[in-house]
């Protein structure tokens, strides 16, 4: 009996000494043909490295998430990109292979409220966001009334 108690206490002390230092509420892994990303929710512990070309955050939990939604991308002969994300002042919306398409962008808050809307008339469009508070926003691009792509944009200091 005494031997069993010693064995159980040794096992438990080994588990406790090598356990996590914090409890994550959720997490997972996302894979596609380009690679994979593991993530956790509930523990904010990361480091950032930045230079004039951009920034990279690494660690247990990322401070922001970038995602795009592509719909019928093969039906169009142009590509879309939004940068910098996260942004502090202005967001650049770039249309690759721009050929006078009838494109419109819509800037929405998380609740779906329309904040601004305008026609895209050149290859590079600047969306002013200085007056907006720090938050998460969506930029939707529409072609002839149909949503082509949606960007999740983070505005911060």
C-alpha positions as MATLAB code, in Angstrom:
seq = 'XXXXXXXXXXXXXXXXXXXXXXXXXXXXXXXXXXXXXXXXXXXXXXXXXXXXXXXXXXXXXXXXXXXXXXXXXXXXXXXXXXXXXXXXXXXXXXXXXXXXXXXXXXXXXXXXXXXXXXXXXXXXXXXXXXXXXXXXXXXXXXXXXXXXXXXXXXXXX';
ca = [
       0.000    0.000    0.000;
       2.806    2.378    0.931;
       4.592    1.507   -2.316;
       1.481    2.377   -4.342;
       1.115    5.773   -2.634;
       4.746    6.608   -3.362;
       4.334    5.552   -7.002;
       1.134    7.616   -7.438;
       2.692   10.687   -5.789;
       5.762   10.429   -8.067;
       3.558   10.229  -11.162;
       1.407   13.167  -10.072;
       4.397   15.338   -9.183;
       5.869   14.621  -12.621;
       2.638   15.674  -14.334;
       2.343   18.859  -12.269;
       5.949   19.900  -12.861;
       5.636   19.549  -16.658;
       2.075   20.932  -17.059;
       1.089   24.206  -18.683;
       1.588   27.404  -16.767;
      -1.799   28.748  -17.938;
      -5.084   27.294  -19.086;
      -6.171   27.898  -22.666;
      -9.901   28.026  -23.323;
      -9.658   26.701  -26.892;
      -7.324   26.199  -29.804;
      -6.712   24.275  -32.954;
      -4.891   24.040  -36.241;
      -5.788   25.272  -39.719;
      -4.240   23.650  -42.810;
      -4.406   24.355  -46.530;
      -2.137   23.860  -49.538;
       0.029   26.845  -48.519;
       0.837   25.549  -45.034;
      -0.611   25.355  -41.549;
      -1.126   27.560  -38.506;
      -1.669   26.450  -34.919;
      -3.486   28.752  -32.527;
      -4.662   28.969  -28.949;
      -7.235   31.157  -27.228;
      -6.989   32.335  -23.654;
      -3.304   33.003  -23.174;
      -1.776   36.263  -24.350;
       1.962   35.665  -24.563;
       3.665   36.702  -27.760;
       6.628   38.628  -29.088;
       6.749   40.970  -32.050;
       9.543   41.802  -34.439;
       9.135   44.690  -36.866;
      11.157   46.672  -39.358;
      10.474   48.955  -42.318;
       9.128   46.016  -44.387;
       6.450   44.940  -41.892;
       6.013   43.036  -38.664;
       5.682   39.448  -37.453;
       4.126   38.276  -34.197;
       4.898   34.862  -32.819;
       3.881   33.015  -29.719;
       0.998   31.290  -28.063;
      -1.782   33.639  -29.145;
      -1.723   36.149  -31.973;
      -2.976   39.641  -31.196;
      -5.036   39.862  -34.378;
      -6.391   37.702  -37.143;
      -6.340   38.388  -40.869;
      -8.836   36.595  -43.025;
     -10.295   37.001  -46.465;
     -13.337   35.529  -48.076;
     -13.114   34.759  -51.786;
     -16.257   34.155  -53.795;
     -16.140   32.978  -57.401;
     -12.567   34.190  -57.722;
     -12.025   32.308  -60.993;
     -14.842   34.241  -62.691;
     -12.865   37.512  -62.474;
      -9.640   38.581  -64.155;
      -8.395   40.755  -61.307;
      -6.935   40.255  -57.845;
      -7.534   42.251  -54.666;
      -5.321   43.042  -51.695;
      -5.658   45.324  -48.652;
      -2.672   46.638  -46.703;
      -1.287   47.485  -44.173;
      -3.252   45.268  -41.829;
      -3.387   46.177  -38.983;
      -3.482   49.862  -39.942;
      -3.210   53.100  -38.007;
      -4.382   55.738  -40.503;
      -5.120   54.714  -44.079;
      -5.848   51.390  -45.731;
      -4.675   50.766  -49.297;
      -6.934   48.674  -51.515;
      -5.096   47.384  -54.585;
      -6.747   45.878  -57.661;
      -4.362   43.767  -59.744;
      -5.059   43.676  -63.511;
      -7.408   46.672  -63.165;
      -9.310   47.266  -66.420;
     -12.050   49.774  -65.538;
     -14.198   47.139  -63.811;
     -17.298   48.393  -62.021;
     -16.005   47.899  -58.482;
     -17.280   49.426  -55.245;
     -15.813   49.116  -51.752;
     -17.846   49.240  -48.553;
     -16.339   49.837  -45.116;
     -18.436   48.218  -42.360;
     -18.128   47.934  -38.593;
     -18.490   44.593  -36.773;
     -22.232   45.140  -36.447;
     -22.592   45.489  -40.235;
     -23.201   49.254  -40.157;
     -22.066   50.947  -43.388;
     -19.383   53.544  -42.538;
     -18.291   54.520  -46.051;
     -18.783   53.434  -49.645;
     -17.149   54.557  -52.885;
     -16.388   53.467  -56.441;
     -12.938   52.067  -57.115;
     -11.662   54.131  -60.041;
      -7.945   53.344  -60.088;
      -5.635   50.427  -59.410;
      -4.813   51.820  -55.935;
      -7.532   53.228  -53.644;
      -6.859   54.805  -50.242;
      -9.522   54.321  -47.575;
      -9.146   56.911  -44.809;
      -9.553   55.423  -41.329;
      -7.922   58.110  -39.112;
     -11.267   59.280  -37.701;
     -12.361   55.758  -36.744;
     -11.766   54.306  -33.264;
      -9.486   51.327  -32.748;
     -11.579   48.279  -33.627;
     -12.124   45.524  -36.186;
     -13.748   46.458  -39.495;
     -14.719   44.740  -42.737;
     -13.988   46.002  -46.237;
     -16.182   44.395  -48.871;
     -15.502   44.725  -52.589;
     -18.491   44.403  -54.914;
     -18.481   43.852  -58.680;
     -21.730   44.716  -60.434;
     -23.675   44.337  -57.170;
     -22.127   40.988  -56.146;
     -19.660   40.669  -53.262;
     -16.314   39.547  -54.682;
     -14.102   39.646  -51.598;
     -14.231   40.651  -47.947;
     -11.260   41.708  -45.805;
     -11.153   41.765  -41.999;
      -9.190   44.885  -41.050;
      -7.771   45.818  -37.637;
      -7.402   49.512  -36.781;
      -5.017   50.183  -33.891;
      -2.518   52.747  -32.621;
];
